[in-house]
C-alpha cells in the first residue's frame, strides 16, 4: 500500500524512498550499484516459483507436466487442490511484496514499480527453472495492491464480476490487464507531476498488459473455440482431462515423450523401449 506514502504528509519520502530521501547527492557508482538491487534481486525473487516448489516438495512432481502446463495458481488448483493453491498464492504474493519494498527503499515509487516489474518477469521467465514459469497474474495482483490500491479495487471488482459470469479466469485476467494502463493514466494525473520520471511507470503498465495478453493467447483462442476449461474452486480431474492432448505413438528406439496434459501419475513408469 505504498500509495499512502504519497500523501501530503509523506509525499517526499514516498516519492524518493529511504536512500533517495536521506542521501541526496548519491554518487553515480552507488546509483548503478543500487540498480542491481532493485532490478536483479527482485528478478531472482520472482524466479522462485511457488507452484513448482509445492508440486516438487509435496507431490514429488512438476506441475508443468500436467493440465495446461502452466506453473501458476489456476493450474495447481485444478491438479492438486485448495491447499496447494493457497500455499502458491501466499508464496507468489509475498515474494512480489518483498521485491517492491526493496525497490521502494532505493529511490521510492519509481524504483518500486521497476522492482515489481522485474519480479513479474522473473515469475514468467524464472532463471532457476529454464525460464518456464507462470503467467504473472498473481505478481500483477500484488503489484497493484502495493502500488495503487484504487486501481487494485476497481480491477478486483471487474475481475470477480467477469469470472462469476463466465467462469473463465484467463478472460478476467486479460481484461483487467488491458484495463490497467488505461486506469493508470486516468487516475494518476496528479501522481505524474509528483513522481520524477513517472512516464516509466506508464510504460511498465503497458508492457505488463502486452505480456499478459501474449501469455494468455492460447487461452483466448480456446475461449473463442469453446474449448477452454471453466474454473472451479476445487481439485478437478475432469478439467485436467479435458486439457489432455490426444496421445501420439512414441518414436521407436526413443524414450516416450512426457504428456503435458496428463494427470499426476500418468507419466510414471515410462521407460525406454528396446
Secondary structure, DSSP 8 states (H G I E B T S, - for coil): -GGGGGSTTTHHHHHHHHHHHH-SS--HHHHHHHHHIIIIIHHHHHT--HHHHHHHHHHSS-GGGBTTS--SHHHHHHHH-HHHHHHHHHHHHHHHHHHHHHHHHHHSHHHHHHHHHHHHHHHHS-GGGTT----SHHHHHHHHHHH-HHHHHHHHHHHHHHHHHH--HHHHHHHHHHHHHHHHHHH-HHHHHHSTTTHHHHHHHHHHHHHHHHHTHHHHHHHHHT------SS--HHHHHHT--------TTS-----TTB-TTTTTT-----
